Amino acid sequence: GFCSPVNLTASLRSIRPTIFSAPPIYFNTLYSSYGHEMRDILAQCMDKAQRQQALLELQLRYRSHLGGRCEVVGTGGAPISPSVLNWMNTVFCHRNKTEEQNGTNNYDSYEIVGYNYACTEVGNIATNGMLDRRFREGSDSGDCHFKLLDRPELGYTQNDIPYPRGEALIKTPTMSTSYFGDFEKTKSTWDED
């Protein structure tokens, strides 16, 4: 069923995950709410130190929305605006020096904020524009394979500059092996490799 951002935030505070990923709509909602609260703080007549403290408290409050233990925060499944991704990195990734000096850091810093590219059948393929390490040469994940297939009819080839392009062919030991009850779709999508 559908879970509202408010209900999801309450659940996250309760279960305190170490890894969390959600579609952009969740982070867009938080970003919008954060922006309204930030504008209210900036509109108040207060000195610079009070304003900085109020903004720090706002950042800490939003950081706590994910439960306070996350080491990895991800989004994907739809495009996300660069401004929301930058905000995620600011709020969820970096410790504020003032926060550390004051000893007010009650939440772990988030080490990674990732914009993921994946598909239902395979799982994560790339994060922040980089191919997942299990598909790269020299990886110790010998059962994971990635290759590009030229698609000249679409204008994509491995010789494209500045980066090769094509149809991504993926194989992992944990990927799905068929479409349930749809032999024709399975046959047209999976090959013998």
QUIKA-V968110 format. One record per backbone hydrogen bond with DSSP energy under -0.5 kcal/mol. NH is the residue of the N-H (numbers start at 1). CO is the residue of the C=O. E is the energy in kcal/mol with one decimal. If there is no record, write none. Layout:
nh=NH co=CO e=E
nh=NH co=CO e=E
//
This chain:
nh=8 co=4 e=-2.8
nh=9 co=5 e=-2.5
nh=10 co=6 e=-1.9
nh=11 co=7 e=-2.1
nh=12 co=8 e=-2.8
nh=13 co=9 e=-2.3
nh=14 co=10 e=-1.3
nh=15 co=11 e=-2.8
nh=16 co=12 e=-2.4
nh=20 co=72 e=-2.3
nh=22 co=74 e=-1.9
nh=26 co=23 e=-1.6
nh=27 co=23 e=-0.9
nh=28 co=24 e=-3.3
nh=29 co=25 e=-2.1
nh=30 co=26 e=-1.9
nh=31 co=27 e=-2.8
nh=32 co=28 e=-2.3
nh=33 co=29 e=-2.2
nh=34 co=30 e=-2.9
nh=35 co=31 e=-2.4
nh=36 co=32 e=-2.0
nh=37 co=33 e=-2.2
nh=38 co=34 e=-2.7
nh=39 co=35 e=-2.4
nh=40 co=36 e=-2.0
nh=41 co=37 e=-2.0
nh=42 co=38 e=-2.6
nh=43 co=39 e=-1.7
nh=44 co=40 e=-0.9
nh=44 co=41 e=-0.8
nh=46 co=44 e=-1.0
nh=51 co=47 e=-2.4
nh=52 co=48 e=-2.7
nh=53 co=49 e=-2.2
nh=54 co=50 e=-2.5
nh=55 co=51 e=-2.4
nh=56 co=52 e=-2.3
nh=57 co=53 e=-2.4
nh=58 co=54 e=-1.9
nh=59 co=55 e=-2.4
nh=60 co=56 e=-2.5
nh=61 co=57 e=-2.2
nh=62 co=58 e=-2.2
nh=63 co=59 e=-2.4
nh=64 co=60 e=-1.7
nh=65 co=62 e=-1.2
nh=66 co=63 e=-1.3
nh=67 co=64 e=-2.0
nh=68 co=63 e=-0.6
nh=71 co=18 e=-3.6
nh=72 co=18 e=-1.5
nh=73 co=112 e=-2.6
nh=74 co=20 e=-2.8
nh=75 co=114 e=-2.0
nh=76 co=22 e=-0.7
nh=77 co=116 e=-0.6
nh=85 co=81 e=-2.2
nh=86 co=82 e=-2.6
nh=87 co=83 e=-2.0
nh=88 co=84 e=-2.5
nh=89 co=85 e=-2.0
nh=90 co=86 e=-2.1
nh=91 co=87 e=-3.0
nh=92 co=88 e=-2.8
nh=93 co=89 e=-1.2
nh=94 co=89 e=-1.0
nh=100 co=96 e=-2.0
nh=101 co=97 e=-2.7
nh=102 co=98 e=-2.4
nh=103 co=100 e=-0.7
nh=104 co=99 e=-2.0
nh=105 co=99 e=-0.6
nh=106 co=104 e=-1.5
nh=108 co=68 e=-1.6
nh=110 co=92 e=-0.7
nh=111 co=71 e=-0.7
nh=111 co=109 e=-0.6
nh=112 co=71 e=-1.5
nh=114 co=73 e=-3.0
nh=114 co=112 e=-0.5
nh=116 co=75 e=-3.3
nh=116 co=114 e=-0.7
nh=117 co=126 e=-2.9
nh=119 co=123 e=-1.4
nh=122 co=119 e=-0.8
nh=123 co=119 e=-3.1
nh=125 co=117 e=-3.0
nh=126 co=117 e=-2.0
nh=127 co=130 e=-2.4
nh=128 co=115 e=-2.4
nh=129 co=115 e=-0.5
nh=130 co=127 e=-2.1
nh=132 co=125 e=-3.4
nh=135 co=132 e=-2.4
nh=136 co=133 e=-1.0
nh=139 co=136 e=-1.7
nh=142 co=140 e=-1.3
nh=144 co=141 e=-1.9
nh=145 co=143 e=-0.5
nh=145 co=171 e=-3.1
nh=147 co=169 e=-1.9
nh=149 co=167 e=-2.2
nh=150 co=148 e=-0.5
nh=151 co=156 e=-2.8
nh=154 co=151 e=-2.2
nh=155 co=151 e=-0.5
nh=155 co=152 e=-1.0
nh=156 co=151 e=-1.9
nh=160 co=157 e=-1.5
nh=165 co=157 e=-2.7
nh=167 co=149 e=-2.6
nh=169 co=147 e=-3.1
nh=170 co=168 e=-0.5
nh=171 co=145 e=-2.3
nh=175 co=172 e=-0.9
nh=176 co=121 e=-2.6
nh=180 co=178 e=-0.6
nh=182 co=179 e=-2.2
nh=186 co=182 e=-2.3
nh=187 co=183 e=-2.8
nh=188 co=184 e=-1.9
nh=189 co=185 e=-1.1
nh=189 co=186 e=-0.7
nh=190 co=186 e=-2.8
//
